[in-house]
Amino acid sequence: EAGAAVAAESSTGTWTTVWTDGLTSLDRYKGRCYHIERVFGEKDQYIAYVAYPLDLFEEGSVTNMFTSIVGNVFGFKALRALRLEDLRIPPAYTKTFQGPPHGIQVERDKLNKYGRPLLGCTIKPKLGLSAKNYGRAVYECLRGGLDFTKDDENVNSQPFMRWRDR
């Protein structure tokens, strides 16, 4: 029951029946829990195997795939706990990813850094810094020896920290 609920919540399901359910073939697009295993030595813990139709995912979009699979299901109140253990992506879907525009050698050439791993960080706090203070944090990280910094996934171009100002 929990496996089916996770499959539904992360695909076509909602907490109630809605009139628009009749406008599509929910059966075609819903995720399916196809296997359940009890976790050895653990009471009331199970591994649920869930499969999704590829049509649920935008081609070449890792963001869409992960948002669809794990987006709101981890806040699903019907379960006490939930953990993603493994993700298998079929070759038909991986072929839709174009990959990076260039490889690590181009990055090393841009940074003039060779013969060692590249070292970077994410600026924290991820939200709340002004553009000026965010820039200051980036400067101090690079001055201290990091090769790069990256924005946290929540950082876009909020009013208090516009992309161009950073």
C-alpha positions, 0 to 999 in steps of 0.5 A, a space after each residue: 500500500 505504501 509503495 503504491 502510494 509513493 508511486 502515485 504521489 510521485 506521478 499522476 496521483 493526488 490526495 483526492 479524485 478530481 474532475 480532470 482525471 477523466 480527461 486523460 489516461 491516468 493508467 498510462 502515466 502513473 508510476 507503478 510499485 512492481 516489487 516489495 521486499 522486507 528489509 532483513 532484520 528490520 521491523 516494518 521496513 521495506 524496499 519498494 521498487 517503483 517504475 515510471 513511464 518515460 513519457 512523464 519526463 522531459 527529454 534531457 532534463 535531470 532537473 525534471 526527472 528528479 523533481 518528478 521522482 523525489 519532489 514532494 514525495 519526501 514530505 508525504 505524510 502517509 509515510 513515517 520515513 522514506 529514503 531513495 536507495 537507487 535510481 536506474 535510468 534506462 538507456 532510452 532516457 540517458 540518450 536524450 541527455 546531450 552532456 556537457 558542452 566540453 570536457 574537464 580539459 577545457 575547464 582546466 585550461 580556463 582556470 590554468 589548474 593542472 595535476 590536481 583535483 579542482 576544489 570548490 564550494 557552495 556559498 552559505 547561507 544559501 539565501 539571505 546574503 545581499 549581492 555585495 556580501 555574496 560577491 565578497 564571500 566568493 572573492 574570499 573563497 577564491 582568494 583563499 585558494 578555491 578554484 570555483 564556487 557554485 550557487 546553491 540550487 535555491 539561488 536564482 535571481 531573487 530581489 535581494 540578490 539579483 544575478 547580474 548584481 552578484 
